Amino acid sequence: MEQFAITVEDVREAQDSFKAGMTQHEGKEFQEAIESFKKTSSIHAPEGHLEELQKKLRAGKFKLQQESIAYMGCAAVHLSHLVQQLDEDQKEQVPVDSQLTEVFKGW
């Protein structure tokens, strides 16, 4: 897997799309939420990563809400991984949402 240098802008973009997805999911806009979570998960993601998840979800015949939750989990893990790749100075430049920070500590 090729490693990319993660930038503050990458994390900001990922965090913004993740927050949008959360808001959309809470508003029962599941298709829109899925697209936002996919956007988060696609930032410097391994090739084929999202396609593999899509295949598994299609094979399971899940409801749209369940698919949204699956993509949410994928996006949350990916965002956490991006944040962890920043150095301490960069982390200070990104106002990581306090709720997200608490969730990430448990992972």
N, CA, C and O atoms as a GROMACS GRO file, in nm:
protein
  428
    1MET      N    1   0.085  -0.119   0.000
    1MET     CA    2   0.000   0.000   0.000
    1MET      C    3   0.088   0.124   0.000
    1MET      O    4   0.181   0.134   0.080
    2GLU      N    5   0.060   0.216  -0.088
    2GLU     CA    6   0.135   0.339  -0.097
    2GLU      C    7   0.089   0.434   0.013
    2GLU      O    8  -0.031   0.454   0.033
    3GLN      N    9   0.186   0.494   0.083
    3GLN     CA   10   0.153   0.589   0.189
    3GLN      C   11   0.158   0.730   0.133
    3GLN      O   12   0.249   0.764   0.057
    4PHE      N   13   0.063   0.811   0.169
    4PHE     CA   14   0.059   0.950   0.130
    4PHE      C   15   0.090   1.035   0.252
    4PHE      O   16   0.060   0.997   0.365
    5ALA      N   17   0.150   1.151   0.228
    5ALA     CA   18   0.169   1.246   0.336
    5ALA      C   19   0.034   1.313   0.361
    5ALA      O   20  -0.018   1.383   0.273
    6ILE      N   21  -0.020   1.292   0.477
    6ILE     CA   22  -0.151   1.349   0.512
    6ILE      C   23  -0.132   1.494   0.553
    6ILE      O   24  -0.043   1.526   0.631
    7THR      N   25  -0.216   1.580   0.499
    7THR     CA   26  -0.206   1.722   0.530
    7THR      C   27  -0.322   1.765   0.621
    7THR      O   28  -0.420   1.693   0.638
    8VAL      N   29  -0.306   1.882   0.677
    8VAL     CA   30  -0.411   1.941   0.759
    8VAL      C   31  -0.538   1.956   0.676
    8VAL      O   32  -0.648   1.932   0.725
    9GLU      N   33  -0.522   1.997   0.550
    9GLU     CA   34  -0.639   2.015   0.463
    9GLU      C   35  -0.711   1.883   0.438
    9GLU      O   36  -0.834   1.879   0.432
   10ASP      N   37  -0.635   1.775   0.424
   10ASP     CA   38  -0.697   1.643   0.406
   10ASP      C   39  -0.786   1.610   0.525
   10ASP      O   40  -0.899   1.564   0.508
   11VAL      N   41  -0.735   1.633   0.644
   11VAL     CA   42  -0.811   1.601   0.765
   11VAL      C   43  -0.932   1.692   0.778
   11VAL      O   44  -1.040   1.648   0.816
   12ARG      N   45  -0.914   1.819   0.748
   12ARG     CA   46  -1.028   1.912   0.754
   12ARG      C   47  -1.139   1.869   0.658
   12ARG      O   48  -1.256   1.867   0.693
   13GLU      N   49  -1.099   1.834   0.536
   13GLU     CA   50  -1.197   1.789   0.436
   13GLU      C   51  -1.268   1.662   0.483
   13GLU      O   52  -1.390   1.651   0.472
   14ALA      N   53  -1.191   1.568   0.536
   14ALA     CA   54  -1.250   1.442   0.584
   14ALA      C   55  -1.344   1.467   0.700
   14ALA      O   56  -1.453   1.410   0.707
   15GLN      N   57  -1.302   1.552   0.792
   15GLN     CA   58  -1.386   1.582   0.908
   15GLN      C   59  -1.515   1.652   0.867
   15GLN      O   60  -1.623   1.621   0.918
   16ASP      N   61  -1.505   1.746   0.774
   16ASP     CA   62  -1.624   1.818   0.728
   16ASP      C   63  -1.724   1.724   0.660
   16ASP      O   64  -1.844   1.732   0.685
   17SER      N   65  -1.674   1.636   0.575
   17SER     CA   66  -1.766   1.544   0.508
   17SER      C   67  -1.823   1.442   0.606
   17SER      O   68  -1.937   1.398   0.591
   18PHE      N   69  -1.743   1.403   0.706
   18PHE     CA   70  -1.794   1.310   0.807
   18PHE      C   71  -1.905   1.376   0.889
   18PHE      O   72  -2.009   1.314   0.914
   19LYS      N   73  -1.884   1.501   0.930
   19LYS     CA   74  -1.987   1.572   1.006
   19LYS      C   75  -2.114   1.588   0.923
   19LYS      O   76  -2.225   1.571   0.974
   20ALA      N   77  -2.098   1.619   0.794
   20ALA     CA   78  -2.215   1.631   0.706
   20ALA      C   79  -2.289   1.498   0.699
   20ALA      O   80  -2.412   1.495   0.705
   21GLY      N   81  -2.214   1.390   0.688
   21GLY     CA   82  -2.276   1.258   0.684
   21GLY      C   83  -2.351   1.226   0.811
   21GLY      O   84  -2.460   1.168   0.807
   22MET      N   85  -2.295   1.264   0.924
   22MET     CA   86  -2.362   1.240   1.052
   22MET      C   87  -2.495   1.316   1.058
   22MET      O   88  -2.598   1.262   1.098
   23THR      N   89  -2.491   1.442   1.016
   23THR     CA   90  -2.612   1.524   1.016
   23THR      C   91  -2.716   1.465   0.922
   23THR      O   92  -2.834   1.458   0.956
   24GLN      N   93  -2.673   1.423   0.805
   24GLN     CA   94  -2.765   1.364   0.708
   24GLN      C   95  -2.822   1.233   0.760
   24GLN      O   96  -2.941   1.206   0.744
   25HIS      N   97  -2.738   1.152   0.822
   25HIS     CA   98  -2.786   1.024   0.877
   25HIS      C   99  -2.891   1.049   0.986
   25HIS      O  100  -2.995   0.984   0.988
   26GLU      N  101  -2.861   1.143   1.074
   26GLU     CA  102  -2.956   1.175   1.181
   26GLU      C  103  -3.088   1.227   1.125
   26GLU      O  104  -3.194   1.207   1.184
   27GLY      N  105  -3.081   1.295   1.008
   27GLY     CA  106  -3.201   1.346   0.942
   27GLY      C  107  -3.268   1.244   0.852
   27GLY      O  108  -3.359   1.277   0.776
   28LYS      N  109  -3.222   1.120   0.860
   28LYS     CA  110  -3.276   1.009   0.781
   28LYS      C  111  -3.257   1.028   0.631
   28LYS      O  112  -3.333   0.973   0.550
   29GLU      N  113  -3.156   1.106   0.594
   29GLU     CA  114  -3.118   1.123   0.454
   29GLU      C  115  -3.004   1.024   0.428
   29GLU      O  116  -2.889   1.064   0.410
   30PHE      N  117  -3.038   0.896   0.425
   30PHE     CA  118  -2.937   0.792   0.426
   30PHE      C  119  -2.852   0.788   0.299
   30PHE      O  120  -2.731   0.767   0.307
   31GLN      N  121  -2.912   0.808   0.182
   31GLN     CA  122  -2.833   0.805   0.059
   31GLN      C  123  -2.732   0.919   0.058
   31GLN      O  124  -2.617   0.899   0.018
   32GLU      N  125  -2.773   1.037   0.100
   32GLU     CA  126  -2.683   1.151   0.107
   32GLU      C  127  -2.572   1.126   0.209
   32GLU      O  128  -2.456   1.161   0.186
   33ALA      N  129  -2.609   1.066   0.322
   33ALA     CA  130  -2.511   1.034   0.425
   33ALA      C  131  -2.407   0.936   0.372
   33ALA      O  132  -2.287   0.952   0.396
   34ILE      N  133  -2.452   0.836   0.299
   34ILE     CA  134  -2.360   0.738   0.241
   34ILE      C  135  -2.259   0.808   0.151
   34ILE      O  136  -2.140   0.778   0.156
   35GLU      N  137  -2.306   0.900   0.068
   35GLU     CA  138  -2.215   0.971  -0.022
   35GLU      C  139  -2.113   1.053   0.057
   35GLU      O  140  -1.996   1.059   0.020
   36SER      N  141  -2.156   1.117   0.165
   36SER     CA  142  -2.063   1.194   0.249
   36SER      C  143  -1.961   1.102   0.315
   36SER      O  144  -1.843   1.135   0.321
   37PHE      N  145  -2.007   0.989   0.366
   37PHE     CA  146  -1.916   0.895   0.430
   37PHE      C  147  -1.817   0.836   0.328
   37PHE      O  148  -1.701   0.813   0.360
   38LYS      N  149  -1.865   0.812   0.206
   38LYS     CA  150  -1.775   0.764   0.101
   38LYS      C  151  -1.668   0.868   0.071
   38LYS      O  152  -1.551   0.833   0.050
   39LYS      N  153  -1.707   0.994   0.070
   39LYS     CA  154  -1.611   1.101   0.045
   39LYS      C  155  -1.503   1.101   0.153
   39LYS      O  156  -1.384   1.113   0.123
   40THR      N  157  -1.545   1.088   0.278
   40THR     CA  158  -1.449   1.082   0.388
   40THR      C  159  -1.354   0.964   0.369
   40THR      O  160  -1.233   0.978   0.382
   41SER      N  161  -1.410   0.850   0.340
   41SER     CA  162  -1.332   0.726   0.330
   41SER      C  163  -1.241   0.721   0.208
   41SER      O  164  -1.150   0.638   0.202
   42SER      N  165  -1.265   0.807   0.110
   42SER     CA  166  -1.187   0.801  -0.013
   42SER      C  167  -1.061   0.887  -0.010
   42SER      O  168  -0.979   0.879  -0.101
   43ILE      N  169  -1.044   0.968   0.093
   43ILE     CA  170  -0.927   1.056   0.101
   43ILE      C  171  -0.804   0.972   0.134
   43ILE      O  172  -0.790   0.921   0.246
   44HIS      N  173  -0.716   0.958   0.037
   44HIS     CA  174  -0.593   0.877   0.050
   44HIS      C  175  -0.622   0.735   0.098
   44HIS      O  176  -0.548   0.680   0.179
   45ALA      N  177  -0.727   0.678   0.047
   45ALA     CA  178  -0.766   0.541   0.085
   45ALA      C  179  -0.692   0.440  -0.002
   45ALA      O  180  -0.653   0.470  -0.114
   46PRO      N  181  -0.674   0.320   0.050
   46PRO     CA  182  -0.616   0.213  -0.032
   46PRO      C  183  -0.706   0.184  -0.152
   46PRO      O  184  -0.828   0.190  -0.141
   47GLU      N  185  -0.645   0.154  -0.263
   47GLU     CA  186  -0.721   0.125  -0.385
   47GLU      C  187  -0.814   0.005  -0.363
   47GLU      O  188  -0.772  -0.096  -0.307
   48GLY      N  189  -0.937   0.019  -0.406
   48GLY     CA  190  -1.034  -0.090  -0.396
   48GLY      C  191  -1.102  -0.102  -0.261
   48GLY      O  192  -1.187  -0.188  -0.241
   49HIS      N  193  -1.066  -0.015  -0.168
   49HIS     CA  194  -1.119  -0.022  -0.032
   49HIS      C  195  -1.272  -0.007  -0.029
   49HIS      O  196  -1.341  -0.091   0.029
   50LEU      N  197  -1.322   0.098  -0.090
   50LEU     CA  198  -1.467   0.120  -0.090
   50LEU      C  199  -1.541   0.018  -0.175
   50LEU      O  200  -1.652  -0.024  -0.141
   51GLU      N  201  -1.480  -0.022  -0.283
   51GLU     CA  202  -1.543  -0.122  -0.370
   51GLU      C  203  -1.564  -0.253  -0.296
   51GLU      O  204  -1.666  -0.320  -0.314
   52GLU      N  205  -1.467  -0.290  -0.213
   52GLU     CA  206  -1.479  -0.413  -0.134
   52GLU      C  207  -1.596  -0.404  -0.036
   52GLU      O  208  -1.672  -0.500  -0.021
   53LEU      N  209  -1.609  -0.290   0.029
   53LEU     CA  210  -1.721  -0.271   0.122
   53LEU      C  211  -1.854  -0.275   0.046
   53LEU      O  212  -1.950  -0.337   0.093
   54GLN      N  213  -1.860  -0.210  -0.069
   54GLN     CA  214  -1.983  -0.210  -0.149
   54GLN      C  215  -2.025  -0.352  -0.187
   54GLN      O  216  -2.143  -0.385  -0.180
   55LYS      N  217  -1.930  -0.434  -0.226
   55LYS     CA  218  -1.961  -0.572  -0.263
   55LYS      C  219  -2.019  -0.649  -0.145
   55LYS      O  220  -2.117  -0.723  -0.159
   56LYS      N  221  -1.959  -0.630  -0.029
   56LYS     CA  222  -2.006  -0.701   0.091
   56LYS      C  223  -2.147  -0.656   0.129
   56LYS      O  224  -2.231  -0.737   0.169
   57LEU      N  225  -2.173  -0.527   0.116
   57LEU     CA  226  -2.306  -0.476   0.151
   57LEU      C  227  -2.411  -0.525   0.052
   57LEU      O  228  -2.522  -0.560   0.092
   58ARG      N  229  -2.377  -0.527  -0.074
   58ARG     CA  230  -2.473  -0.576  -0.175
   58ARG      C  231  -2.505  -0.723  -0.153
   58ARG      O  232  -2.619  -0.766  -0.168
   59ALA      N  233  -2.404  -0.800  -0.117
   59ALA     CA  234  -2.423  -0.943  -0.094
   59ALA      C  235  -2.512  -0.968   0.028
   59ALA      O  236  -2.582  -1.070   0.034
   60GLY      N  237  -2.508  -0.877   0.124
   60GLY     CA  238  -2.587  -0.894   0.246
   60GLY      C  239  -2.729  -0.843   0.237
   60GLY      O  240  -2.810  -0.870   0.325
   61LYS      N  241  -2.760  -0.770   0.132
   61LYS     CA  242  -2.895  -0.716   0.111
   61LYS      C  243  -2.946  -0.641   0.235
   61LYS      O  244  -3.051  -0.671   0.290
   62PHE      N  245  -2.867  -0.542   0.276
   62PHE     CA  246  -2.901  -0.462   0.393
   62PHE      C  247  -2.997  -0.349   0.356
   62PHE      O  248  -3.007  -0.310   0.239
   63LYS      N  249  -3.066  -0.298   0.455
   63LYS     CA  250  -3.151  -0.181   0.437
   63LYS      C  251  -3.060  -0.059   0.422
   63LYS      O  252  -2.944  -0.062   0.464
   64LEU      N  253  -3.114   0.047   0.363
   64LEU     CA  254  -3.036   0.168   0.338
   64LEU      C  255  -2.979   0.226   0.468
   64LEU      O  256  -2.865   0.270   0.471
   65GLN      N  257  -3.057   0.225   0.574
   65GLN     CA  258  -3.009   0.276   0.702
   65GLN      C  259  -2.890   0.194   0.752
   65GLN      O  260  -2.794   0.249   0.805
   66GLN      N  261  -2.896   0.064   0.736
   66GLN     CA  262  -2.786  -0.023   0.778
   66GLN      C  263  -2.661   0.002   0.693
   66GLN      O  264  -2.549   0.000   0.744
   67GLU      N  265  -2.681   0.026   0.565
   67GLU     CA  266  -2.568   0.059   0.478
   67GLU      C  267  -2.504   0.189   0.523
   67GLU      O  268  -2.381   0.201   0.526
   68SER      N  269  -2.587   0.286   0.557
   68SER     CA  270  -2.535   0.414   0.603
   68SER      C  271  -2.450   0.396   0.729
   68SER      O  272  -2.344   0.458   0.743
   69ILE      N  273  -2.495   0.312   0.819
   69ILE     CA  274  -2.420   0.285   0.942
   69ILE      C  275  -2.286   0.218   0.909
   69ILE      O  276  -2.184   0.249   0.970
   70ALA      N  277  -2.287   0.126   0.814
   70ALA     CA  278  -2.162   0.059   0.774
   70ALA      C  279  -2.063   0.160   0.716
   70ALA      O  280  -1.945   0.158   0.751
   71TYR      N  281  -2.111   0.247   0.629
   71TYR     CA  282  -2.022   0.348   0.571
   71TYR      C  283  -1.977   0.448   0.678
   71TYR      O  284  -1.865   0.497   0.673
   72MET      N  285  -2.064   0.477   0.774
   72MET     CA  286  -2.028   0.566   0.884
   72MET      C  287  -1.910   0.507   0.962
   72MET      O  288  -1.814   0.578   0.993
   73GLY      N  289  -1.918   0.380   0.992
   73GLY     CA  290  -1.809   0.314   1.064
   73GLY      C  291  -1.680   0.317   0.986
   73GLY      O  292  -1.573   0.344   1.042
   74CYS      N  293  -1.688   0.289   0.859
   74CYS     CA  294  -1.571   0.292   0.772
   74CYS      C  295  -1.510   0.432   0.771
   74CYS      O  296  -1.388   0.448   0.783
   75ALA      N  297  -1.595   0.534   0.756
   75ALA     CA  298  -1.548   0.672   0.752
   75ALA      C  299  -1.487   0.714   0.885
   75ALA      O  300  -1.386   0.784   0.887
   76ALA      N  301  -1.547   0.672   0.995
   76ALA     CA  302  -1.495   0.709   1.127
   76ALA      C  303  -1.356   0.649   1.150
   76ALA      O  304  -1.266   0.718   1.198
   77VAL      N  305  -1.339   0.524   1.114
   77VAL     CA  306  -1.208   0.459   1.129
   77VAL      C  307  -1.106   0.527   1.039
   77VAL      O  308  -0.992   0.550   1.080
   78HIS      N  309  -1.146   0.559   0.917
   78HIS     CA  310  -1.054   0.623   0.823
   78HIS      C  311  -1.015   0.762   0.873
   78HIS      O  312  -0.897   0.798   0.868
   79LEU      N  313  -1.111   0.840   0.921
   79LEU     CA  314  -1.081   0.973   0.974
   79LEU      C  315  -0.986   0.962   1.092
   79LEU      O  316  -0.892   1.040   1.103
   80SER      N  317  -1.011   0.869   1.180
   80SER     CA  318  -0.922   0.848   1.295
   80SER      C  319  -0.780   0.818   1.248
   80SER      O  320  -0.683   0.871   1.302
   81HIS      N  321  -0.768   0.734   1.148
   81HIS     CA  322  -0.637   0.699   1.092
   81HIS      C  323  -0.568   0.823   1.034
   81HIS      O  324  -0.448   0.841   1.054
   82LEU      N  325  -0.642   0.907   0.964
   82LEU     CA  326  -0.584   1.029   0.909
   82LEU      C  327  -0.532   1.120   1.020
   82LEU      O  328  -0.422   1.173   1.010
   83VAL      N  329  -0.612   1.138   1.124
   83VAL     CA  330  -0.572   1.225   1.236
   83VAL      C  331  -0.446   1.170   1.302
   83VAL      O  332  -0.356   1.247   1.337
   84GLN      N  333  -0.439   1.040   1.320
   84GLN     CA  334  -0.322   0.979   1.384
   84GLN      C  335  -0.194   1.000   1.305
   84GLN      O  336  -0.085   0.996   1.362
   85GLN      N  337  -0.205   1.021   1.175
   85GLN     CA  338  -0.087   1.040   1.092
   85GLN      C  339  -0.031   1.183   1.097
   85GLN      O  340   0.079   1.208   1.048
   86LEU      N  341  -0.106   1.275   1.155
   86LEU     CA  342  -0.057   1.412   1.168
   86LEU      C  343   0.043   1.420   1.282
   86LEU      O  344   0.034   1.346   1.380
   87ASP      N  345   0.140   1.513   1.268
   87ASP     CA  346   0.229   1.536   1.382
   87ASP      C  347   0.159   1.630   1.479
   87ASP      O  348   0.052   1.683   1.449
   88GLU      N  349   0.219   1.651   1.594
   88GLU     CA  350   0.153   1.729   1.700
   88GLU      C  351   0.123   1.872   1.656
   88GLU      O  352   0.017   1.926   1.689
   89ASP      N  353   0.215   1.936   1.583
   89ASP     CA  354   0.191   2.072   1.535
   89ASP      C  355   0.073   2.076   1.439
   89ASP      O  356  -0.009   2.168   1.445
   90GLN      N  357   0.064   1.977   1.352
   90GLN     CA  358  -0.047   1.972   1.257
   90GLN      C  359  -0.179   1.948   1.330
   90GLN      O  360  -0.281   2.007   1.296
   91LYS      N  361  -0.176   1.862   1.431
   91LYS     CA  362  -0.299   1.834   1.506
   91LYS      C  363  -0.354   1.960   1.570
   91LYS      O  364  -0.476   1.976   1.582
   92GLU      N  365  -0.265   2.050   1.612
   92GLU     CA  366  -0.310   2.175   1.672
   92GLU      C  367  -0.377   2.266   1.569
   92GLU      O  368  -0.458   2.351   1.606
   93GLN      N  369  -0.343   2.249   1.442
   93GLN     CA  370  -0.401   2.331   1.336
   93GLN      C  371  -0.538   2.284   1.291
   93GLN      O  372  -0.611   2.356   1.223
   94VAL      N  373  -0.573   2.164   1.330
   94VAL     CA  374  -0.701   2.106   1.290
   94VAL      C  375  -0.791   2.100   1.413
   94VAL      O  376  -0.762   2.027   1.508
   95PRO      N  377  -0.898   2.175   1.411
   95PRO     CA  378  -0.989   2.170   1.525
   95PRO      C  379  -1.074   2.042   1.521
   95PRO      O  380  -1.191   2.045   1.481
   96VAL      N  381  -1.013   1.931   1.561
   96VAL     CA  382  -1.086   1.804   1.560
   96VAL      C  383  -1.199   1.813   1.661
   96VAL      O  384  -1.177   1.848   1.777
   97ASP      N  385  -1.318   1.782   1.617
   97ASP     CA  386  -1.436   1.787   1.701
   97ASP      C  387  -1.412   1.708   1.829
   97ASP      O  388  -1.364   1.595   1.825
   98SER      N  389  -1.445   1.768   1.943
   98SER     CA  390  -1.417   1.704   2.073
   98SER      C  391  -1.489   1.570   2.088
   98SER      O  392  -1.434   1.478   2.148
   99GLN      N  393  -1.609   1.558   2.035
   99GLN     CA  394  -1.680   1.430   2.042
   99GLN      C  395  -1.608   1.323   1.962
   99GLN      O  396  -1.600   1.208   2.005
  100LEU      N  397  -1.555   1.361   1.847
  100LEU     CA  398  -1.481   1.265   1.766
  100LEU      C  399  -1.353   1.223   1.837
  100LEU      O  400  -1.316   1.105   1.836
  101THR      N  401  -1.286   1.319   1.900
  101THR     CA  402  -1.163   1.288   1.972
  101THR      C  403  -1.188   1.186   2.081
  101THR      O  404  -1.109   1.093   2.099
  102GLU      N  405  -1.296   1.202   2.155
  102GLU     CA  406  -1.329   1.107   2.262
  102GLU      C  407  -1.357   0.968   2.206
  102GLU      O  408  -1.314   0.868   2.264
  103VAL      N  409  -1.428   0.962   2.095
  103VAL     CA  410  -1.457   0.832   2.033
  103VAL      C  411  -1.328   0.766   1.988
  103VAL      O  412  -1.309   0.646   2.007
  104PHE      N  413  -1.238   0.845   1.927
  104PHE     CA  414  -1.114   0.790   1.874
  104PHE      C  415  -1.024   0.736   1.984
  104PHE      O  416  -0.949   0.640   1.961
  105LYS      N  417  -1.029   0.795   2.102
  105LYS     CA  418  -0.944   0.749   2.212
  105LYS      C  419  -0.974   0.604   2.249
  105LYS      O  420  -0.885   0.532   2.294
  106GLY      N  421  -1.096   0.562   2.229
  106GLY     CA  422  -1.135   0.426   2.262
  106GLY      C  423  -1.095   0.323   2.158
  106GLY      O  424  -1.114   0.204   2.179
  107TRP      N  425  -1.038   0.368   2.045
  107TRP     CA  426  -1.005   0.274   1.938
  107TRP      C  427  -0.862   0.238   1.942
  107TRP      O  428  -0.816   0.160   1.858
   0.00000   0.00000   0.00000
